[in-house]
């Protein structure tokens, strides 16, 4: 029994060391900055990332939020890579889920470090249907009953019977404990 525990322990340690070696060799993740960080469908955003200096003049940033799926980032005089990306149209976002959400942006630097960032895409405006964009709704809220209230006589009778049974059962149990 002791030999099997020792063998299991050694196998576990070997597995951990085997998994830890690739993790230690992994490259770092650089942040990608997106401006504006929040935009609407069809708008253009600027993606910027800082990578180690390299002779490579362009890199690619990928995202499902982009109309073409990727954007080319060009190195500038400050050593940062940046480029513009056009966000997908409202119809394309509707096909992808159609909600306000954060969309990831990722890619690789020339030295194989990865970068990642996000853009928040607002597919809905603050206004209701048919209202002007940016105008807040006015007037009372119309909620309705939501189907939670029915006045069917059979339902009322069944509910009254349940309430009566509950009260009667409580009364009997209380009476039994006092005797």
SULBELTA-V723668 format. One record per backbone hydrogen bond with DSSP energy under -1.0 kcal/mol. NH is the residue of the N-H (numbers start at 1). CO is the residue of the C=O. If there is no record, write none. Layout:
NH_CO + NH_CO
This chain:
5_1 + 6_2 + 7_3 + 8_4 + 9_5 + 10_6 + 11_7 + 12_8 + 13_9 + 14_10 + 15_11 + 16_12 + 17_13 + 18_14 + 19_15 + 20_16 + 21_17 + 23_19 + 24_20 + 25_21 + 30_114 + 32_116 + 33_48 + 35_46 + 39_120 + 42_88 + 43_40 + 45_85 + 46_35 + 47_83 + 48_33 + 49_81 + 59_73 + 61_71 + 62_106 + 63_69 + 67_86 + 71_61 + 73_59 + 74_82 + 75_57 + 76_80 + 79_76 + 81_49 + 82_74 + 83_47 + 85_45 + 87_43 + 88_65 + 93_89 + 94_90 + 95_91 + 96_92 + 98_93 + 101_121 + 103_119 + 105_117 + 106_62 + 107_115 + 109_113 + 112_109 + 114_28 + 115_107 + 116_30 + 117_105 + 119_103 + 120_37 + 121_101 + 122_39 + 131_128 + 135_132 + 148_145 + 156_152 + 157_153 + 158_154 + 159_155 + 160_156 + 161_157 + 162_158 + 163_159 + 164_160 + 165_161 + 166_162 + 167_163 + 168_164 + 169_165 + 170_166 + 171_167 + 172_168 + 173_169 + 174_170 + 175_171 + 176_172 + 177_173 + 178_174
